[in-house]
């Protein structure tokens, strides 16, 4: 329930308004240079309070590695880490102690466990994705040595959307604006929309696109552990995610096989003497196994459930009630979710890379 992965495993702990968020990484290869500046930067990309279109909660999100690192390198032992909570405003949630927020995990948590932490959502808070970003940063340090790069970006907010072909954009420009969108004009439109929604006390959703470059052929299994199913499970485990598609996804149903099929080129016309393809409608995965092309997918995020306008709901006894949330909340999760998507993709790819090595003698 709290552990992700097979060989590269992340186990997490903590709540939004508890003492700290943290975890343990097991299966980190030994001898990897541990770049603390890079790990902290990955957390900074996720941290609250980084712009006017995110929550104003002011947390430094400073990570402390407790084990598994000696003289700047991984030892192969478990890496324990912790990020302390320092800026909780638990009183902001007092009015919802006995009420369920519509479409929030409050209701399901309470009826599953018989109790819930109403302060910031407790374990259901997006703040617990801190641990995923630490695990993802460590995974990226390994993937970097393997020549595998992962880049996610905001491709849609509300009805403002980029073209689906990621080749049309310079993805290095993703971090140049608060929305994390590589198109400056669209980013400005998205930011205005988020600001308008925030001013109304409402929230809005969108889509994040992720591209994985340099993935070798052979990751994934042909039956119950297909690479795309592993990526889908990783993405659908992120707070507020409602959908996942890879390659052409749902748009592919309007195409014919003659249009959808990725035609092979002979090895002489490809890199490393391995077959290339004229197109990549498959999204880099065929039969559940990576084929050496770019892997690309899209992740849909719903609007945040906690809104600052009055809603009708019920209390713990099932009686009708009204709720108007107060406090600091994201009007749109997309900007801060970009590094989380990358982190989950990185851990999934590294995990399957390690699994692939165990079956080759």
N, C-alpha and C positions, 0 to 999 in steps of 0.2 A: 504493500500500500504506500510506502514511503521510500521505496527504492526503485531506481530506474537503471536499466541496462543488464547485460549478460556478463561480459568480462570487464568492460569499463563501467563501473557501477557508482551511482550517486545515491546516497541516502541523506535525506534532509530532515531538519527539525526546526521548530520555532513558529511563533504566531506574530501577527501584525503589531500587537501592543504588548508582547511579552518582552523578556529581557534581551533576546537576541534571535537572529536567524542564523542557521549554520548547517553544516553537513559533513559528510565523510566521503571522500573519493577513494575507491578501491580499484586496483587494476591499472593505475597510472604507470606507464612504462618507466623504467629507471633510466637515469642519465639525461633526462630532458632539462634544458636550461629553463629555469623558472623566472620568467620576466614579470616581476611584481608590478612594474609600471603599466604593463599591458593589461594584466588582470584587473588592476584598479580602474583603468580606463574603460574596460568593458562594463564594470559596475557603474561608472560615472554616466555611461550612455543610458543606463536603465534608471538611475536614481531620480527621485522626485525633485520638484522645485527647479528644474533646469530651464524652464521657459514659462511664458505667460499662458500657454495652452496646456500645461500639465498641472497636477496637484501642487499646492504651495507647501506641502509638508517638507520641512527643511532637515534632511538627513544626510550626513557625510558619507554613509555607507562604506566606511573604511574596513577593508577585509584584513583579518589576521590569520595567517597560516600557523597551525599549532603543531604539525607533525609532517613527516614524510618528505622533508626537504633538508638537505645538508650541503653547505657551501654552495648554495645557489642552484643545485640540481636535485631532481626527484630521485628518491632512493628505491622506489618500487614498493615502499610500505604505504599504508593508508595515509592520505592527506586529510587531516582534520582542519576545519576552518570555521570562523565565526565572524559575524557582522552585528554589532550591537545596535539596538534601537535606542535612539536618544531624544526623539521629538514627538512622542505620542501625545495626542490630545484626547484621552479616553472619554472625557466629559462630553465631547461632541456626540457621542453615541448613546448617551443615557436615555434619550427619548425613544430609542428603539430596543431597549433592553427586553421588553415584553411584546414587541411587534415584529412581524415578518416583512422584510422588504420585498415587494413584488419582483418575481423573476430572479431572486437572489438565493444563494445557497443557505441562507438562514433557515428556511423551512425544512429542506431535506436533511440538513445536518441535525436539526433538533429532533426530527422524528426518527432518524437513524440511531443517534447516540443518546437521546434523552437529555441532552444539554448542548449548549453552544456558547462560544465566546462572542458576545455582541460587539466588542470593542474592535472596530475596524474589520470585522469579519473573521478575526482569529486566523485559523488555518486556511480558510477559504480566500483570504486576502491575496491580491496580486503581489504583495510584498514578499511572499515566500519564493517568488521567482528569482530573488537574489541568489539563492543557492544554485539555481540552474545556470545563472550567468557565471558564477565562479567555476562550476563544473565545465561549462562550455568554453570558458577562457583557457582552462588547462587542456581541454581536448584540442583547441585550436593551436596551442603551442606544439602539440605532437603532429597535427595535420600539416602545419606549416613546413615541417621537415620532410613531409611526404609530397609536397607540392600541391596540396588540396586547399582550395580557397572557398570560403563561404561568404556570400554577400546578400543581405536582405534589404528591402526598402519598402516604403509605403507607396502602394500603387493605386489606392483608391480610398477616398474618405467621402461617405455619403454617395452622392451621384457624380462626384468629380473624380475622373479616372484617367489613368495613363493607358496608352496602347499596351496590349498584352505581350508584345514582342520586346523582351528585355534588351535585345541587341540595338534597339533604337536609342538607348540612353547611355550616358557616361556614368556608370554606377559609382565612380570615385567622387561624384558630387553629392552623394546621398547625405553626408554629414554636414553639408554647408547650410542647412536650414533646420528650423525647429521641428518640422514635420517628418524629416528624413525621407524626402522625395527627391530623386535625381533630376527632375524637371523644375526649374526655378519658377516658371509661370504658374504651373499647376500647384506647386508647393504654396505659393502666395494665395491662390484661391482656396486651397485646403485650410490654410491657417486662418483666413478670414471666416470660413464656414465654422470651424471649431470655435473661434472666438464668439461668433454670433450665437451658437448653440449654448456655449457656456454662460453668456449673458442672460439667456432665457431660463437658466437653471436646468437645462436638459443635457443629454448626451447623444453621441453619434458613433456609428461603427465604420468599418471599412475593410480593406484587404491589404495584406502584406505579401509581396512576391519574394521568393528566395531562389538564388542560383548557386549551385555547387559546381565548381570548376576543378578539373584535374582528378576526378574520382576514377580509380582504376576499374578495369573490367572484372567482374566476378563477385562483387559484394551483394549479399542477400542470398536467400534460399528459395528453392522453387515451389515450396508448398506453404507451410504455415508461418514462415518468417520472411516473407517477401520484403525486399528493401522498401518498396513504396508503402507497404502496410506498417512497417516499423516507423517510417517517417510520419505517416498519418497518425499513428498512435501517439507519437511524441508531440505533434502539433495539437492534436485534439485534447491533450492533457494540460494545455496552457489555459489559464483563466480566460473566459469570455470567447473562446474559439468555438465557432459553430459549423465550420466547413473546411474541407481540404480537397484539393485536386492537383494532379501532377500532369505534366505534358499538356496535351490539348484538353484534357479533362472533359467536362460536360459539353464543351463546344464540339468535341470530336464526334458526337452522335449524329451530327448533320452531314458528316463527310462520308464518302464511299471508301472502301478499302484501297482502291487505286490512288486515292488522294491522301489517305492516312498513312499508308505504308512508307517507311523510311528506306529508300533504296540504297543498297550497299555499293561502295566503291572498291575497286581492287586494292590490295595492300600497297601497291606501288604509288598510289595517290593519297596515302594516309600517313599519319605520324607514327613512328616506331614500328613501321611495317605491319600495322594492324588495320583491319577494315574500318573505314570511315563510312558515313552516310550522307546522302545529299540533303536530307532534312532531319529534324529531330522532334517529330510529333510525339514520339514515345516518351519524351522527357527524360532521356538518359537511362531508362529502365525497361527491360524486356523480360517477360516471364518471371518477374520478381527479382531479377539480377541486373546490376549495373552493366551498361554496355560500353562505357568509356566516353560517352558524350556528356555534355553538360546535363546535370540534373536540375530541373526547375519545377517549382510548385507554387501554389497560391493558398493562403490561409485567410479565412473570413472571420472577422471579429464582430461580435454584436455590440450594440451600445451598452455602456456601463449601466448596471441595474440601479445603482444609487443615484437618484436625481434630486435636485433641490426644489422641486415643486410638489405640491400636495398630491398624495395618492391614497386610494382606498385599499385597505388591507384587513387582516385579522390579527388578533392577539394570540398569546399562547394557549388560550382556552377556546379559540375558534370564534370569538365574538368580533363583530365588525368594529373597525377602528380606522382612523385617518393618520397618515404619517407624512411629515415633511422633514426630510433629512437636512442636517446642517453639517458644517465642517468642511474638510478639504478633500476634494475628490477629482479624479481625472474626467474632463468632459469627453475625452476620446483616448483610448488606450494605445492607439497605433504608434505614435512616436516612441513611446517607451517599450513597446512590445517588439520592435525591430531587433534589438540585441537578444531578446529572449528566444525568438524564432531561430536566430543564428546559433544560439547556444544549444538548443535542443537538436538542431540539425548536426552540429559538430559532434555532440556526444553519440548520436545515432551512427554517424558515419565511422567514427573511430571504433566504436563497439563492434560494428560489422567488419571493419578492417581486421581487427584482432581475431574475431571469429573465423574469418576467411583464412588467416594464417594457420589456425589450428587444424584445418582439414587438408592442408597441403603438406605432403611428406617430402 
